[in-house]
Amino acid sequence: MASACRPAAIACLLLLQAQADAHHSFAAEFTAEETATVSGTVVEVWFRNPHVRYYIEVEAENGEAQRWDTRGTSPSLLVRRGWTRDTIKVGDKVTIMGHKGRENPHLLSIIWVELADGTRLGKVDY
């Protein structure tokens, strides 16, 4: 009987390994020492696992548009904090403070988001 369970156990371990490889740690992608604050317009929203993402268009000092990838925590944790899929929508003006990306200069791990009306949505990092 034990030998019949062995292939299933191996398959489960392989699936778990694939999930672990697909999820990067905070330290691999972001720096805890450096933060940035950007303001812009939301152009895309991903309210799904593993992390909510808000892509925002920011006007650079030279006037050119930059697309920033800002990442929060999981949707389930945000929902427990009162957020919904419609809390931040495409077209909204936002200011986001977050930890800077290590490799990507336009990547942030969200610490807080401020909406156009001044509402600040609390710490949402990993």
N, C-alpha and C positions, 0 to 999 in steps of 0.2 A: 504494500500500500504506500509506503514512504517513497518508493521510487516513482510511483505515479504522480506524486505531488511535486517532485523535483522540477519538471519542466515548467509548471505553473509558477513556482517560486522564482525560478530564474527569469521568467517573463516579467513578473512583477518588479523584480530588482532592476531590470533593464528599463522599464517604464519610469521608475522613480529616478534613475540616473539621468534619463533624458529630460525630465522635468527640472532637475537640479541644474543641469547644464544650461537650460534655456533661461533660467532666472539669474541675473547678475546681482552681485552684492552692491550695496551703496558705495563702498570704498573703491570698487573696481571702476565705477563710472563717474563718481562725484568727489569733490574735495570738501571736507568739513570745515577747512580753514578759510575758504574763500566764498563770499556770497556776492550776489548782484541783484539789483532791482531794475526791472524793465517795465515799460508801459506800452500798451499797444491794443490792437483789435484782435479778438478771437476769430481765427479763420477755420479752425477744425477742432472738434471735440471727440475724444475717445473715452467714453464712460464705460470701460470694460476692463477685465483682468488682463495682465496682472496689476497694472497701474493705470489710473486715470491719466490722460494726457490732454493738455490744452495747447494747441499750436497757436501762437500769436504772431502777428505781423507788427514789427517795431520799426520806426523810422530811425535810421542811423544818423550820426552827426553830419554825414555827407549828403543826407537826403534820400539815400537809397533804402528800400524796404529790406528788412532782414526777417527771416522766419525763425522763431524760437520754439523749441520743443521743451515744454515745461511738464514735469511729471509729478504726480501726487502719489498717494497710497492707493490701496485697493478700493474699488467701488463699495464693497460691503462695509469697510471701516468708515468711509465718508458718509454713507447712508446713516450709520449709527450716530454720526455727529450732526445729522440734520440736512446733509446735502442731498440733492436729487440730480437726475440727469439734466434737469432744466435750470439748475442753480447758476450755471455759467453756460451761455449759448453763443453760437456763431454770431458775430456782429457786436457783441458786448465789448465795451472798453474796460480794460483791467490794468492793474499794476500788480506785478508778481515779484516777490522776493524769494530767492532760493539759493541753494548751494550750487556753485558752478560745476559744469562738466569738466572732467579731466582732459579729454581729447577733443571734445566738440565745444567751441567757444559760444555756441548758441543753444546750450542745454542747461536746464535748471532742475534741481530737485526742490519742489515747492515747500517753502516754510509758511508763507501766507499769501493770500490773494485779496486785493482790495477792489471792490466793484466801483462803478462810476458814481454811485450814490454815497460812497464813503464807507460802506459796510466792509468790515475786514473779516475774512473767513480764516479761522485759526490755523494753527500749526498742523500741517498735513504731511510731514515728511515720513520716511520709512521707520 
